[in-house]
Amino acid sequence: MPKTTSEAQRAEVHKTIWRIANDLRGSVDGWDFKSYVLGMLFYRFISENLTAYINKHEQEAGEKDFDYSKLSDKDAEFGRKVTVDEKGFYILPSELFANVRKKAKNDENLNETLERVFNNIEGSAVGSESEDDLKGLFDDLDVNSAKLGPNVGKRNEKLVKLLDAIGDLPLGNYEDNSIDLFGDAYEFLMTMYASQAGKSGGEFFTPQEVSEVLARIAVAGKTRVNKVYDPAVGSGSLLLQFAKVLGKENVRQGFFGQEVNLTTYNLARINMFLHDVNYEKFNIAHGDTLTDPLHWDDEPFEAIVSNPPYSIKWDGDANPLLINDPRFAPAGVLAPKAAADLAFTMHMLSWLAVNGTAAIVEFPGVLYRGGAEQKIRKYLVDNNYIDTVIQLPPDLFFGTTIATCVIVLKKSKKDNAILFIDASSLFTRVGNKNKLMPAHQQRILEAFKSRQSEAHFTRLVQAAEIEENNYNISVSSYVEKEDTTETIDIAELNSKIAKIVSRQSELRAQIDAIVADLEGSAV
């Protein structure tokens, strides 16, 4: 197991990497510049990852002083096929991050060099099983973009600084066994970019502490799962929580997800590599999950987590094929065209294994709105698929201050009731956002597992009561808020007032006597 870096070291790396990212970008918008910082971090990672992998094999075979980075490109060709089969890609020694960086300052054609290197890395996977996992990974790292500078000279200047800055980051190495810092640095950078990006940031990144709660709910009571899935995968950080919670080796057949935004899709694949998830252990697809789901051959999934986009538009009943889609047909109605939230929910339910759990972040309106959404909730409640509904605090997510909720789905429940958890007050204000601290996360998880009613916090409600309440499943309808108003004893209060009035009368009499005495002396 890799050594966990100390909090002090992690904080220092975070401070350094954010300062560098901001210093380097100059006039480039931070949101646009993220592709350069994250892309270059990825380039360094896969270079060091590959070098360490080849060195280890050669040294174990008896070549104690072997160093792949010092090999000639001609001599390195012998290992290309076997390495691509194993790692999914290949980088010639001259094109490794460290070697390109050494020559960068004196390379007048640095932009062309980097473009060739990136094309060659992607090209190394063509015709292999990893082709789709590598294709287009460097598309957003445009070394010829005017964003980097008005001419080639200025752009290359910026690229040299970027190579040096990323190369100098104290991210450990494989020999020191602390390579986990790469994944950690990537997560940190995405968090910072998301927090500064407003609404667009919230669309691709779920705060880590929320992700962890969802993952722990989805695997509660299990130490291993078969496959994990997120149909709106974003940057992949939510999906990767399973690796942290269970360990990569305990997600047996790997990580699956789909993302409609091309740039974000690339971020997710890079994120997988940076967390050292090998290409055969992940399958991230690009496309619209609702109308063109790309994992029909991989479902069902034992654990599903997702934070789908809130109330986005979709085809709905304007597409006559969707009502007969096996994912949506069972409810007898499609989610409204103006709010696809419950379409995502039905999709996840359809692809959930019989022994599985899905934890989904939802826009609060889907819990109580009427029309088609009420009919879908009726289907979910009547068929006993909803296990738990959790009300989260407001202002947890980037790009929105709304108080979201979590719906937990199961196909094999042991009762015919829904647990409601009011976690709306479980947060600490950190900077300009609310945050679920470890103690808050633990309280939610313990309530989820114990499935007991607790005044003002949880309530286990039978399906019949929910039916009587028109299938409203908002937490506030079932968990009563604690009355924090102070109870006042009127009799005691009147007694205190009487004493105060009496004392006032005494003081007034004393003051009058003093005044009379003073007036008498004056005469």
Secondary structure, 3 states (H helix, E strand, C coil): CCCCCCHHHHHHHHHHHHHHHHHHHCCCCHHHHHHHHHHHHHHHHHHHHHHHHHHHHHHHCCCCCCCHHHCCHHHHHHHHHHHHHHHCCCCCHHHCHHHHHHHHCCCCCHHHHHHHHHHHHHHCCCCCCCHHHHCCCCCCCCCCCHHHCCCHHHHHHHHHHHHHHHHHCCCCCHHHCCCHHHHHHHHHHHHHHHHHCCHHHHCCCCCHHHHHHHHHHHCCCCCCECCEEECCCCCCHHHHHHHHHHCHHHECCCEEEEECCHHHHHHHHHHHHHCCCCHHHEEEEECCCCCCCCCCCCCCEEEEEECCCCCCCCCHHHCCCHHHCCCCHHHCCCCCCCCCHHHHHHHHHHCEEEEEEEEEEECHHHHCCCHHHHHHHHHHHHCCCEEEEEECCCCCCCCCCCCCEEEEEECCCCCCEEEEEECCCCCEEECCEEECCHHHHHHHHHHHHHCCCECCCEEEEEHHHHHHCCCCCCHHHCCCCCCCCCCCCHHHHHHHHHHHHHHHHHHHHHHHHHHHHHHHHHC
